[in-house]
Amino acid sequence: MAMKEESKEWRGGVYLCTAKTSFDADILESKLRGEEIPSLRRYKGPSNAMEIIMGSSFTYPIDIYVPERCLEDALNIIEAIPLEECEPVDFEDE
């Protein structure tokens, strides 16, 4: 997944990131939907047609867009957190 510094607009949303595959886009959108953040896909090249015909867009990246008001929250949701920064959890206390 690639993210850019600048926000470009498309269909009322701003650029969040680029997913390498349709499966990656599904995962990102699922995480965003779980936090009630709407998203849009912008297919590059013939990937939209390939997904319809073949059921997958395995060769073309997909840009993900979110409403501008949600951009900061969306970035926080999709950024990986290094495990070293997480507090340890003791599961035996529960």
C-alpha positions in Angstrom: 0.0 0.0 0.0 1.4 3.4 -1.0 0.6 6.7 0.6 1.4 10.1 -0.7 2.0 13.4 1.1 -0.3 15.5 -1.0 -4.1 15.0 -1.1 -5.6 14.9 -4.6 -9.4 15.1 -4.9 -11.7 12.8 -6.8 -15.5 12.6 -6.7 -15.8 14.5 -3.5 -13.1 12.6 -1.7 -9.4 13.0 -1.1 -6.6 10.4 -1.8 -5.8 8.1 1.1 -3.6 5.4 -0.4 -3.1 2.9 -3.3 -3.9 -0.7 -2.8 -1.9 -3.2 -5.0 -4.8 -5.6 -5.5 -8.6 -5.8 -5.2 -8.1 -8.0 -2.1 -5.9 -5.4 -0.4 -8.6 -2.7 -1.3 -11.3 -5.0 0.3 -9.3 -5.2 3.5 -8.7 -1.5 3.7 -12.3 -0.7 3.0 -13.4 -3.2 5.6 -11.2 -1.5 8.2 -12.5 1.9 7.3 -16.2 0.8 7.2 -15.7 -0.7 10.7 -14.9 2.9 11.9 -17.8 4.3 9.8 -15.5 6.0 7.3 -16.9 5.8 3.7 -14.5 5.2 0.9 -14.4 5.1 -2.9 -12.2 3.1 -5.3 -10.6 4.7 -8.3 -9.4 1.9 -10.6 -6.2 2.5 -12.7 -6.0 1.2 -16.3 -8.4 -1.6 -17.2 -8.5 -2.9 -13.6 -12.2 -2.2 -13.2 -13.1 -4.2 -16.4 -10.7 -6.9 -15.3 -12.4 -7.2 -12.0 -15.8 -7.5 -13.6 -14.6 -10.0 -16.3 -12.1 -12.1 -14.3 -13.3 -11.4 -10.7 -9.9 -9.9 -9.8 -7.7 -6.9 -10.5 -4.5 -8.6 -9.7 -2.3 -6.5 -11.9 -3.5 -3.0 -11.6 -3.4 -0.8 -8.4 -6.5 0.8 -7.0 -6.6 4.3 -5.4 -8.7 4.7 -2.3 -10.4 8.0 -1.5 -12.2 9.1 1.7 -14.1 12.3 2.6 -11.7 15.1 3.5 -13.1 15.4 7.0 -12.2 11.7 7.7 -8.7 11.7 6.2 -6.7 12.0 9.4 -8.8 9.3 11.1 -8.5 7.1 8.1 -4.7 7.5 8.0 -4.5 6.5 11.7 -6.6 3.4 11.0 -4.6 2.1 8.1 -1.1 2.9 9.4 0.8 0.0 10.9 1.8 0.4 14.5 5.2 -1.1 15.3 4.8 -3.9 17.9 7.7 -2.3 19.9 5.4 0.6 20.7 2.5 -1.5 22.0 2.1 -2.2 25.7 2.3 -5.9 26.6 -1.0 -7.6 27.4 -1.2 -10.3 30.1 -4.0 -12.5 29.0 -4.0 -14.6 32.1 -5.3 -11.7 34.2 -8.7 -11.9 32.5 
